[in-house]
Amino acid sequence: SVADFIAQNGGNIIHAEQHTDQEVGIFFQRVEFSLGGFNLEREKILPAFGEVSKKFKMNVSLKFSDENPKVAILCTKEGHCLYDLLGRWHRGELDGTPAFVVGNHTDLKNYTESLDIPFHHLPVSKETKPEQEDKLLKLLEAAGVELVVMARYMQILSADFLGKFKKQGGQIINIHHSFLPAFPGASPYKQAHERGVKIVGATAHYATAELDDGPIISQDVVRVGHRDSVADLIRKGRDLEMVVLADAVRAHLEHRVLDYNNKTVVFS
């Protein structure tokens, strides 16, 4: 029915993927099609598709690949993830547009501004957190930001902030330096070293009110051995963090991620 709707309106399907979660009985589908020769204007596509979506009780989202969503990056002192993401945007490897960077410290200010990207310093403490989150929310709203990326931000966003940003239509991706659900929290490499694990990993996930427990988008691991120190684990982990975070951001910006029941379907 979806393919027929597109064909009947002069569209050309480029990619089509689907998945069924048999345990919960949910069918997922992503169809990418060209608007060249399409006989409906953009704003009329969803209303016209309503007959199909109503018949199958579908939740439908329509995105356009030439619309670049605004992205904000949160950081502290460690710059590897920020450097990697901004470098990929500079090389044209990522969709979306970096609107600004927010730092809890000013260590990454000069690098950010050298790329003509605004940097906002919002130092967070226990006492100032509500006020600074309110300022951040206003910055995001004013710039029309749709995605926030926590590039080793090392701060916990409050449930109140998460709820308000979600109401604005925004989503947040966090990179955690561990192969979740193992070793959540602030010192996973130290925990991994103490446990004597043979692999360490990195996990990119959507941020939720539960710490390091949101729907997982991307993960990867690297082997480690008994000779590796905590510093070695951190060094190896940083390489993973950059790749995994970029992979998750790319998948989100290309509208390939569907999240449900605290997990995701990530189409290729």
C-alpha positions in Angstrom: 0.0 0.0 0.0 2.9 2.4 0.8 4.6 1.6 -2.5 1.4 1.9 -4.4 0.7 5.4 -2.9 4.2 6.5 -4.0 3.8 5.0 -7.4 0.3 6.4 -8.0 1.7 9.9 -7.2 4.6 9.7 -9.6 7.3 8.9 -7.0 10.3 6.7 -7.4 11.4 4.4 -4.5 15.1 4.5 -3.8 15.4 2.4 -0.7 12.9 0.4 1.3 13.5 -1.6 4.5 11.2 -3.2 7.0 11.4 -5.2 10.3 8.9 -6.9 12.5 9.4 -7.4 16.2 7.6 -10.7 16.6 7.7 -10.5 20.4 5.8 -7.3 20.7 4.0 -7.4 17.4 5.2 -4.1 15.9 6.0 -3.7 12.2 8.6 -1.0 11.2 9.2 0.4 7.7 11.4 3.0 6.2 10.8 4.1 2.6 13.0 6.6 0.9 11.7 8.0 -2.4 12.4 10.8 -4.9 10.1 13.7 -5.3 11.2 14.3 -8.9 8.0 14.2 -10.8 5.9 13.7 -7.7 2.4 15.2 -8.2 1.8 16.3 -4.6 3.3 19.4 -3.0 5.3 18.6 0.2 2.7 19.9 2.6 0.0 17.8 1.0 1.8 14.4 1.1 1.0 13.5 4.7 -2.7 14.5 4.5 -3.0 12.5 1.3 -1.3 9.5 2.9 -3.8 9.6 5.8 -6.1 7.0 4.2 -3.3 4.5 4.1 -2.0 5.3 7.6 -5.5 5.1 9.1 -6.2 1.7 7.5 -3.0 0.1 9.0 -3.1 2.2 12.2 0.4 3.6 11.4 2.5 6.1 13.2 4.0 8.1 10.4 6.9 10.6 10.1 7.8 12.3 6.9 11.3 13.9 6.5 13.0 15.7 3.6 16.7 15.1 2.9 17.3 18.6 1.8 16.3 20.1 5.1 19.3 20.3 7.4 18.3 20.1 11.1 20.2 22.3 13.6 22.5 20.5 16.0 24.0 21.7 19.3 27.0 20.0 21.0 27.6 19.9 24.7 31.2 19.4 26.0 33.5 19.9 28.9 37.3 19.6 28.7 37.9 16.4 26.7 37.8 17.4 23.1 38.2 14.2 21.0 34.5 13.7 20.3 34.0 17.4 19.6 37.0 17.5 17.3 35.8 14.5 15.4 32.2 15.7 14.9 33.1 19.2 13.8 35.8 17.8 11.5 33.2 15.5 9.9 30.9 18.4 9.3 33.7 20.5 7.9 34.4 17.7 5.4 30.8 17.3 4.5 30.4 13.8 6.0 27.4 14.6 8.2 24.0 15.9 7.5 22.6 18.7 9.7 24.2 22.0 10.7 26.1 22.7 13.9 24.3 25.7 15.4 26.6 26.2 18.5 28.7 24.5 21.1 28.0 24.8 24.9 30.8 24.1 27.3 30.9 23.6 31.0 34.5 24.9 30.7 36.2 27.1 28.2 38.9 24.6 27.1 37.4 24.0 23.7 36.2 27.6 23.0 39.1 28.6 20.8 38.9 25.5 18.6 35.2 25.9 18.2 35.3 29.6 17.3 38.2 28.9 14.8 35.6 27.1 12.7 33.2 30.1 13.0 30.8 28.2 15.3 29.5 30.1 18.3 30.6 28.9 21.7 28.6 29.5 24.9 30.1 29.0 28.3 27.5 27.8 30.8 29.4 26.6 33.9 27.3 24.1 35.9 27.4 23.5 39.6 24.8 22.0 41.9 23.6 25.4 42.8 23.5 26.9 39.3 22.2 23.8 37.4 18.5 24.9 37.1 19.5 28.3 36.0 22.0 27.1 33.4 19.6 24.5 32.0 17.0 27.2 31.6 19.6 29.3 29.7 20.5 26.3 27.5 16.8 25.6 26.8 16.3 29.2 25.6 19.4 28.9 23.4 18.2 25.7 21.8 14.7 27.1 21.2 16.0 30.4 19.7 18.3 28.6 17.3 15.6 26.0 16.4 17.9 23.1 17.5 16.4 19.6 16.9 19.3 17.5 18.1 21.7 17.9 21.1 24.8 15.8 21.1 26.5 15.2 24.5 30.2 14.9 23.3 31.6 13.6 26.6 29.7 16.4 28.5 30.1 14.6 31.8 27.0 16.3 33.3 23.6 14.7 34.0 20.8 16.6 32.4 17.7 16.8 34.6 14.4 15.1 33.9 12.8 18.5 33.8 15.2 19.7 31.1 14.8 16.5 29.1 11.0 16.7 29.3 10.9 20.4 28.1 13.3 19.8 25.2 11.3 16.8 24.1 8.2 19.0 24.1 10.1 21.3 21.7 10.5 18.3 19.4 14.1 17.7 20.3 16.2 14.6 21.0 19.5 14.1 22.7 22.3 11.6 22.0 24.9 10.8 24.6 28.2 8.9 24.2 29.0 6.6 27.1 32.5 5.2 27.5 31.4 1.7 28.2 29.6 -1.2 26.4 26.3 -0.7 28.2 24.7 -2.0 30.2 28.1 -2.9 31.8 29.8 -0.2 33.9 27.4 2.8 33.8 28.4 5.9 35.6 31.4 8.2 35.7 34.5 5.8 35.8 33.8 2.8 33.5 37.4 2.3 32.4 38.6 2.1 36.0 35.8 -0.3 36.7 36.6 -2.4 33.6 40.3 -2.5 34.6 39.5 -3.6 38.1 37.2 -6.3 36.8 39.8 -7.6 34.3 37.6 -7.5 31.3 39.0 -8.6 27.9 37.0 -6.0 25.9 36.0 -2.4 26.4 33.4 -0.6 24.4 31.5 2.6 23.7 27.8 3.2 23.5 25.8 6.0 21.9 22.2 6.2 23.1 19.3 8.6 23.4 19.4 10.4 26.8 16.6 9.7 29.2 15.9 10.5 32.8 17.5 7.2 33.8 21.3 7.5 33.8 22.9 5.7 30.8 19.7 3.7 30.2 18.2 5.2 27.1 17.6 3.5 23.8 20.9 2.3 22.3 21.7 3.5 18.7 25.3 2.3 18.2 28.0 0.3 20.0 31.4 -1.1 19.3 34.2 -2.9 21.3 38.0 -3.4 21.2 40.0 -6.2 22.8 42.2 -5.4 25.8 44.6 -7.6 27.8 46.2 -8.0 31.2 49.0 -5.7 30.3 46.8 -2.8 29.5 46.6 -0.1 32.2 43.7 2.2 32.9 45.4 4.8 30.7 45.6 2.2 27.9 41.9 1.4 28.2 41.1 5.1 28.0 43.3 5.6 24.9 41.7 2.6 23.1 38.3 3.7 24.3 38.6 7.2 22.9 39.0 5.9 19.4 35.8 3.9 19.8 33.9 6.8 21.3 34.5 9.0 18.3 33.5 6.4 15.7 30.4 5.2 17.7 29.1 8.7 18.4 29.6 9.8 14.7 27.8 6.6 13.6 24.8 7.3 15.9 24.6 11.0 14.9 24.7 10.1 11.2 22.0 7.5 11.6 19.8 9.9 13.4 20.3 12.8 11.0 19.6 10.5 8.1 16.3 9.5 9.8 17.3 5.8 10.0 16.5 5.3 13.7 13.1 4.3 15.1 13.0 4.0 18.9 10.4 2.1 20.9 10.2 0.3 24.2 13.6 1.7 25.2 15.4 0.2 22.2 15.8 1.0 18.6 15.6 -0.2 15.1 18.4 1.2 13.0 18.0 0.8 9.3 21.0 0.6 7.0 
